[in-house]
């Protein structure tokens, strides 16, 4: 099982001396003392409206936001990532969850396809509030360990998002918080969002503006290389910024766990960021999947053994 000591946490030099121990506390909490991140992504209620929470193939429980927090409390996760307002509404009843507050969001209604016939506008995800609003949550007893922010590389608005994110990273580190960047190539200038070389470039931007972790989509496989093999370029480009892969739309558990194992052990990722694949299931199944994902991410289980955890054939606790 991977594990790190407090002394092995690399604290960025923009974290002031008085905030170093807080930063280490938050890093160790978020990674469950492993240096790897299991991020439960719950920011889609703005990003995808109700499309991810209601409809065919989605558990009825997912229609109600508290389903997310029940999973976070009963499952095995590192952090639950959601917008400040959603966290504020439910964190009082779920105080033991580590929260990562998403600082910007947009809906998917304005189309951003590279096809000119379908394109309305390049994507811009506006900052919803300042860091002080997040610190007030922490002061009120919410276990906030970090913040998150999405940047669309290739958008005509990328400079605004990069500037906002860079300033937030400086402020977050000054207060001992970790930062995860969602980095997605998107806009009219981007013809292939899943291009491995472009994804690696996005990962390099994340380390250049100081993120602690970067969430990317796994690259598209080619005839010569698997997605996990192509992910190596991005893992190297991210440097000391830990790279984690987005989980994407819901697939069967065996396939998902196999992909996750390969992303870590072939592609060099240090974790995952999974939303729909977890919360679109009924509660007990969703909880078991968090445990199976954490078994791979935090404890180096192979995919078959993690599947046994998901199927309830083996107990797991990080």
C-alpha positions in Angstrom: 0.0 0.0 0.0 1.4 3.4 -1.0 2.0 5.8 1.9 3.9 9.0 2.7 4.9 10.7 5.9 4.3 14.3 6.7 7.9 15.0 6.0 7.6 13.6 2.5 4.9 16.1 1.5 6.5 18.6 -1.0 5.2 22.0 0.2 5.3 24.6 -2.5 7.4 27.6 -1.8 4.5 30.0 -2.1 3.0 28.5 1.1 4.2 30.8 3.9 5.8 29.3 7.0 2.8 29.9 9.2 0.6 27.9 6.8 2.9 24.9 6.1 1.4 22.6 8.7 -2.1 23.4 7.6 -1.1 22.6 4.0 0.4 19.3 5.1 -2.7 18.5 7.1 -4.9 19.2 4.1 -2.7 17.3 1.7 -2.5 14.2 3.9 -6.3 14.4 4.5 -7.1 14.7 0.8 -4.8 11.8 -0.2 -5.6 9.7 2.9 -1.9 9.7 3.7 -0.9 8.0 0.4 0.0 10.9 -1.9 -2.7 9.7 -4.3 -6.0 11.4 -4.8 -9.5 9.8 -4.9 -11.7 12.7 -5.9 -15.4 12.2 -5.9 -16.6 14.8 -8.5 -20.0 16.3 -7.6 -19.9 19.5 -9.6 -22.1 18.4 -12.5 -25.4 19.9 -11.2 -24.2 23.1 -12.7 -22.0 21.7 -15.4 -24.6 19.2 -16.9 -27.8 20.5 -15.2 -30.0 17.6 -14.4 -28.9 15.4 -17.3 -26.6 13.4 -15.1 -29.1 13.0 -12.2 -32.4 12.0 -13.7 -33.4 9.7 -16.6 -33.0 6.3 -18.0 -30.2 4.2 -16.5 -29.8 6.5 -13.5 -30.8 5.5 -10.0 -33.9 7.2 -8.7 -31.9 8.3 -5.6 -29.6 10.4 -7.7 -32.4 12.9 -8.4 -31.9 14.3 -4.9 -28.6 16.1 -4.1 -28.2 14.5 -0.7 -27.4 11.2 -2.5 -24.0 12.7 -3.2 -23.3 13.3 0.5 -24.6 10.0 1.6 -22.1 8.3 -0.8 -19.3 10.6 0.4 -20.0 9.8 4.1 -20.5 6.0 3.7 -17.9 5.3 1.0 -14.2 5.6 0.8 -13.1 8.8 -0.8 -10.3 11.4 -0.5 -12.3 14.5 -1.2 -15.8 15.5 -2.4 -15.6 18.3 -4.9 -18.7 20.6 -5.3 -19.6 24.2 -5.5 -19.6 26.3 -2.3 -23.4 26.6 -2.1 -24.0 22.8 -2.4 -21.4 22.2 0.3 -22.9 24.8 2.5 -26.3 23.3 2.3 -25.3 19.8 3.3 -21.9 19.8 5.1 -23.5 20.5 8.5 -25.1 17.0 8.3 -21.9 15.4 6.8 -19.1 17.0 8.8 -16.6 14.2 8.4 -16.2 14.5 4.6 -13.2 16.3 3.2 -14.5 19.0 0.9 -12.9 20.6 -2.2 -14.8 23.7 -3.2 -15.2 24.3 -7.0 -14.6 27.9 -7.6 -16.0 28.3 -11.1 -18.7 26.6 -13.2 -20.8 26.9 -16.4 -23.7 25.0 -17.8 -23.5 23.0 -21.0 -26.3 24.9 -22.8 -24.0 27.2 -24.8 -22.5 24.8 -27.4 -18.7 24.8 -27.9 -18.3 22.3 -30.6 -15.3 22.6 -33.0 -17.9 22.2 -35.8 -18.7 25.8 -36.9 -22.3 24.8 -37.6 -22.8 23.7 -34.0 -20.6 26.3 -32.3 -22.1 29.2 -30.4 -19.3 30.5 -28.3 -15.9 29.5 -26.9 -16.2 28.3 -23.3 -15.7 30.5 -20.3 -16.3 29.3 -16.8 -16.7 32.3 -14.5 -15.4 32.5 -11.0 -18.4 32.3 -8.7 -17.0 33.9 -5.5 -13.7 34.8 -3.9 -11.6 32.7 -1.6 -12.8 34.6 1.5 -16.2 32.9 1.0 -14.5 29.5 1.1 -12.4 30.4 4.2 -15.6 31.5 6.0 -17.0 27.9 5.4 -13.8 26.6 6.9 -14.1 29.0 9.9 -17.7 27.7 10.4 -16.4 24.2 10.9 -16.6 22.7 7.3 -13.7 20.4 6.6 -12.5 22.3 3.5 -9.1 21.0 2.4 -8.8 22.7 -1.0 -10.3 24.4 -4.0 -10.8 23.5 -7.6 -11.0 25.5 -10.9 -11.7 24.6 -14.5 -9.6 26.1 -17.4 -10.5 25.5 -21.0 -7.2 25.7 -22.9 -7.8 26.8 -26.4 -10.8 29.0 -25.6 -10.5 32.6 -26.6 -11.1 33.2 -22.9 -8.3 31.1 -21.7 -6.2 34.1 -20.5 -9.0 35.2 -18.1 -9.4 31.7 -16.7 -5.6 31.3 -16.3 -5.4 34.6 -14.6 -8.2 33.9 -12.2 -6.8 30.4 -11.4 -3.3 31.6 -10.9 -4.5 34.3 -8.4 -6.7 31.7 -6.6 -3.8 29.3 -6.3 -1.6 32.0 -4.7 -4.3 32.9 -2.2 -5.2 29.2 -1.5 -1.6 28.3 -0.8 -1.2 31.3 1.4 -4.0 29.8 3.5 -2.7 26.3 3.5 -5.3 24.9 1.0 -4.5 22.5 -1.9 -5.6 23.2 -5.4 -6.9 20.9 -8.2 -7.3 22.3 -11.7 -9.7 20.8 -14.2 -7.8 21.2 -17.5 -9.7 20.6 -20.7 -8.7 21.7 -24.2 -11.9 23.1 -25.8 -13.0 25.8 -28.2 -12.9 26.6 -31.9 -9.1 26.4 -31.9 -9.2 22.8 -30.6 -10.0 20.1 -33.2 -9.3 17.1 -31.0 -9.9 17.4 -27.2 -8.6 13.9 -26.6 -5.2 14.3 -28.4 -2.5 13.0 -26.1 0.0 15.7 -27.0 -2.5 18.5 -26.3 -3.6 16.9 -23.0 0.1 16.8 -22.0 0.4 20.5 -22.9 -2.6 21.3 -20.6 -1.0 19.3 -17.8 2.2 21.4 -18.3 0.1 24.6 -17.9 -1.3 23.3 -14.6 2.2 22.9 -13.1 3.3 26.2 -14.5 0.6 28.1 -12.6 1.2 26.1 -9.4 -1.6 23.5 -9.1 -1.1 20.6 -6.7 -3.2 18.2 -8.8 -4.5 18.4 -12.4 -7.6 16.6 -13.7 -7.5 15.7 -17.4 -9.6 13.5 -19.7 -7.8 10.3 -20.7 -6.4 10.6 -24.3 -7.9 8.7 -27.2 -6.2 5.5 -28.0 -4.5 4.9 -31.4 -3.8 1.8 -33.5 -0.3 1.8 -32.0 -0.9 2.8 -28.4 -3.5 2.4 -25.7 -5.0 5.4 -23.9 -3.0 4.5 -20.8 0.3 4.3 -22.7 -0.4 7.7 -24.3 -1.2 9.2 -20.9 2.5 8.9 -19.9 3.3 12.1 -21.8 0.9 14.1 -19.7 2.0 12.5 -16.4 5.6 13.5 -17.2 4.5 17.0 -18.3 2.7 17.5 -15.1 5.9 17.1 -13.1 5.2 17.6 -9.3 1.6 18.4 -10.1 -0.2 15.1 -9.5 -2.1 14.0 -12.6 -5.5 12.4 -12.2 -8.0 11.1 -14.9 -11.6 12.1 -15.2 -14.0 9.1 -15.0 -16.3 10.1 -17.8 -19.7 8.6 -18.4 -20.9 5.5 -16.7 -19.5 2.2 -17.9 -19.6 -1.3 -16.4 -17.5 -1.6 -13.2 -15.1 -4.3 -14.6 -14.1 -2.0 -17.5 -13.9 1.1 -15.4 -11.7 -0.5 -12.7 -9.4 -2.0 -15.4 -9.0 1.4 -17.0 -8.2 3.0 -13.7 -5.5 0.4 -12.9 -3.9 1.0 -16.2 -4.0 4.8 -15.9 -2.1 4.5 -12.6 0.3 1.7 -13.3 0.8 2.2 -17.1 0.1 5.9 -17.6 1.6 7.2 -14.4 -1.5 8.9 -13.0 -1.6 9.3 -9.2 -5.4 9.0 -8.8 -8.8 9.6 -10.3 -11.6 12.0 -10.4 -14.9 10.2 -10.7 -18.5 11.5 -10.6 -21.2 9.9 -12.8 -19.7 6.5 -12.7 -20.3 6.6 -8.9 -23.4 8.7 -8.2 -25.6 7.4 -11.0 -25.9 4.1 -9.1 -28.1 3.3 -6.1 -26.5 4.0 -2.7 -25.1 0.6 -1.8 -23.7 0.0 -5.2 -22.2 3.5 -5.4 -20.6 3.0 -1.9 -19.1 -0.3 -3.0 -17.7 1.4 -6.2 -16.0 4.1 -4.1 -14.3 1.3 -2.1 -13.2 -0.5 -5.2 -11.8 2.7 -6.7 -10.0 3.5 -3.5 -8.7 -0.1 -3.3 -6.8 0.6 -6.6 -6.0 4.2 -6.0 -5.0 4.2 -2.4 -4.0 0.6 -1.7 -2.6 -0.8 -5.0 -5.2 -3.6 -5.4 -5.2 -5.1 -8.9 -8.4 -4.7 -11.0 -9.7 -8.2 -10.2 -9.4 -7.8 -6.5 -11.0 -4.4 -6.7 -13.9 -5.9 -8.6 -14.3 -8.4 -5.8 -14.7 -5.4 -3.4 -17.3 -3.9 -5.7 -19.2 -7.2 -5.9 -19.2 -7.5 -2.1 -17.0 -10.5 -2.0 -14.2 -8.8 -0.1 -14.2 -6.0 2.5 -12.1 -2.9 2.1 -11.3 0.1 4.2 -8.5 2.5 3.4 
